[in-house]
């Protein structure tokens, strides 16, 4: 069992992190300790990340050591928490102007374009956490055969709804943004709408599948 590392963030917060790789089992244990820590009197806020958890404390300095010690003591007995997520299907137009890096991913992996699409749509993904920008979901579950490094140069702007790969992660851009991810396609679904409650389509624990809506030109 991986032992977490504890890092103090100034005098009023600490970071509990697990060694890579990020896995669903790791993430479920992060959710489990977040659920417990939310009820600790020393803790004012819990912020689950991917493979890590940040705890903000009510009393600077005083509670850092005691909270860190408590995490390490209870870690072996923490149950993995399965978040009651939803099942969602994301339609994607693959390739062409919607997915300009589809050929790059195919060359890197040694697969054909159709095989890349088939592998990407075959998996069930889990939303590990929302970060980077409002509504951006980091999805775990990418088949290792599709793992592709991010681009060496940052694109100044990618279209809203772009679906990409970076390393062993896949994700969807909820807004127009700079990006160095390899872009496979694009969805027309709205991932973030500040006028809705909640404003994000995807939430931690949701299970996601991609489906082919069409091929780009």
matplotlib code that plots the C-alpha trace (Angstrom):
import matplotlib.pyplot as plt

x = [0.0, 1.4, 2.2, 1.2, 3.7, 2.8, 4.0, 3.3, 1.9, 2.9, 1.6, -2.1, -2.4, -0.9, -0.8, -1.3, 0.0, 0.4, 3.2, 2.4, 0.7, -2.7, -5.1, -8.8, -7.9, -5.6, -8.3, -10.9, -8.7, -8.2, -11.9, -12.1, -9.7, -11.3, -14.7, -13.2, -11.1, -14.1, -15.5, -12.2, -12.5, -9.0, -10.0, -11.8, -11.7, -10.8, -9.7, -9.3, -7.0, -5.7, -3.6, -3.5, -5.6, -5.1, -6.4, -6.8, -6.6, -8.5, -5.5, -2.3, 0.8, -0.9, -2.5, 0.0, 1.9, -1.2, -3.2, -0.2, 0.3, -3.4, -3.4, -0.4, -1.9, -5.3, -4.1, -3.7, -7.4, -9.0, -11.6, -11.7, -14.7, -16.7, -18.4, -21.9, -21.2, -23.4, -23.0, -22.6, -22.0, -19.9, -20.4, -17.2, -16.4, -12.9, -10.1, -10.0, -10.1, -11.9, -9.0, -5.8, -3.5, -5.4, -2.8, 0.1, -1.3, -1.7, 1.9, 3.2, 1.2, 1.7, -2.1, -4.3, -6.5, -9.6, -7.8, -7.1, -10.7, -11.9, -9.6, -10.6, -14.3, -14.0, -12.9, -15.0, -13.4, -13.8, -13.7, -10.8, -11.2, -12.1, -9.2, -7.0, -10.1, -13.8, -15.3, -12.1, -12.4, -9.3, -10.4, -8.7, -9.0, -7.2, -5.9, -2.1, -1.7, -2.9, -0.6, 1.1, 3.3, 1.9, 3.1, 6.4, 4.9, 1.8, -1.1, -2.3, -5.9, -7.9, -11.7, -14.2, -15.2, -11.8, -11.0, -7.4, -4.7, -1.7, 0.4, -2.1, -4.9, -7.7, -9.8, -12.2, -11.7, -14.8, -13.7, -11.4, -7.9, -4.2, -3.2, -0.3, -2.5, -2.9, -6.3, -8.4, -11.7, -14.4, -17.7, -20.7, -21.8, -21.5, -19.1, -19.3, -22.2, -22.1, -25.8, -26.5, -26.4, -24.1, -22.2, -20.1, -21.5, -19.0, -18.3, -15.8, -16.8, -18.8, -18.3, -17.8, -17.8, -17.0, -19.0, -18.3, -20.6, -18.8, -15.5, -14.0, -13.0]
y = [0.0, 3.4, 5.7, 9.3, 12.1, 15.2, 18.6, 21.8, 24.7, 27.7, 27.6, 27.0, 24.2, 20.8, 18.6, 14.9, 13.3, 9.8, 8.7, 8.3, 6.8, 8.2, 5.3, 4.9, 3.1, 5.9, 8.5, 6.6, 6.6, 10.4, 10.8, 8.6, 10.6, 13.9, 12.6, 11.9, 15.1, 17.3, 16.5, 17.2, 20.3, 21.5, 21.5, 24.4, 23.1, 20.0, 20.2, 16.8, 16.9, 14.1, 11.8, 14.5, 16.3, 19.8, 20.5, 24.1, 24.5, 26.8, 27.6, 28.4, 26.6, 25.0, 22.0, 21.2, 18.5, 16.9, 16.7, 15.3, 12.7, 11.7, 11.3, 8.9, 6.9, 6.3, 5.9, 2.1, 1.7, 4.2, 2.6, 3.6, 5.8, 5.1, 8.4, 7.9, 9.3, 9.3, 7.6, 10.1, 9.7, 12.4, 12.5, 13.5, 14.5, 13.0, 14.2, 17.0, 20.5, 19.2, 16.8, 18.1, 15.7, 12.4, 11.5, 12.4, 10.1, 7.3, 7.6, 7.7, 4.7, 2.7, 2.4, 3.4, 6.4, 4.1, 2.0, 5.1, 6.1, 2.6, 2.4, 5.9, 5.1, 1.6, 2.6, 3.8, 6.8, 8.1, 11.8, 12.1, 15.8, 19.1, 21.5, 23.8, 25.8, 25.7, 22.5, 20.8, 17.2, 15.0, 11.6, 8.4, 5.1, 5.8, 2.7, 2.7, 2.0, 5.5, 7.3, 10.2, 13.0, 16.5, 18.8, 20.5, 23.8, 25.4, 26.3, 29.8, 28.7, 25.6, 25.5, 24.9, 21.2, 20.0, 16.4, 15.7, 13.3, 14.2, 11.3, 8.8, 11.3, 12.4, 15.5, 18.0, 21.7, 23.5, 26.9, 28.2, 28.0, 27.6, 23.9, 21.6, 18.4, 16.2, 17.0, 14.0, 15.7, 18.0, 17.7, 20.1, 19.5, 22.4, 21.4, 24.7, 27.1, 29.6, 30.1, 26.5, 24.9, 23.1, 24.9, 21.9, 19.0, 16.6, 15.9, 13.8, 10.1, 10.4, 7.6, 8.8, 7.1, 8.8, 7.9, 8.8, 11.6, 12.0, 12.6, 16.1, 17.6]
z = [0.0, -1.0, 1.9, 1.5, 1.7, 3.8, 2.8, 4.8, 2.6, 4.7, 8.2, 7.7, 5.2, 4.3, 1.2, 1.4, -1.9, -3.2, -5.6, -9.3, -11.2, -10.5, -10.3, -9.5, -6.3, -5.2, -6.1, -4.1, -1.0, -1.5, -1.5, 1.6, 3.6, 2.4, 3.7, 7.1, 7.3, 6.5, 10.0, 11.9, 14.1, 13.0, 9.3, 7.7, 4.1, 2.1, -1.5, -3.2, -6.3, -8.5, -6.3, -3.6, -1.0, 0.5, 4.0, 5.1, 8.9, 11.2, 13.5, 11.7, 13.0, 15.9, 14.2, 11.4, 13.2, 14.8, 11.6, 9.7, 12.3, 12.3, 8.5, 8.7, 11.6, 10.0, 6.4, 6.6, 7.7, 5.3, 3.1, -0.5, -1.1, -4.2, -5.2, -6.5, -9.9, -13.0, -16.4, -19.2, -23.0, -24.7, -28.5, -30.4, -33.9, -34.4, -36.7, -39.2, -37.9, -34.8, -33.9, -35.6, -33.7, -34.4, -37.0, -34.6, -31.9, -34.5, -35.6, -32.0, -30.9, -34.1, -34.5, -37.4, -37.0, -36.8, -34.1, -32.0, -32.2, -31.4, -28.3, -27.2, -27.4, -25.9, -22.4, -19.5, -17.8, -14.3, -13.4, -10.9, -10.2, -11.7, -12.1, -14.3, -15.3, -14.3, -15.7, -16.9, -15.9, -15.6, -16.7, -15.6, -17.5, -20.8, -22.4, -21.9, -25.6, -26.4, -24.0, -25.9, -24.6, -24.7, -27.6, -27.4, -28.2, -26.6, -28.8, -28.1, -28.3, -28.8, -29.3, -26.6, -26.4, -27.6, -26.5, -25.9, -24.6, -22.5, -21.1, -19.6, -19.2, -21.4, -20.9, -22.5, -22.7, -21.3, -22.7, -25.3, -23.8, -24.6, -24.7, -25.3, -25.3, -28.4, -29.7, -31.0, -31.6, -30.3, -28.6, -28.9, -25.3, -22.9, -20.1, -18.1, -17.8, -14.9, -15.1, -14.2, -10.8, -10.6, -13.4, -14.5, -16.6, -15.2, -11.5, -9.5, -9.7, -12.9, -15.4, -19.0, -22.4, -25.7, -28.8, -32.5, -33.6, -36.9, -38.6, -39.1, -42.3]

ax = plt.figure().add_subplot(projection="3d")
ax.plot(x, y, z, "-o")
ax.set_aspect("equal")
plt.show()
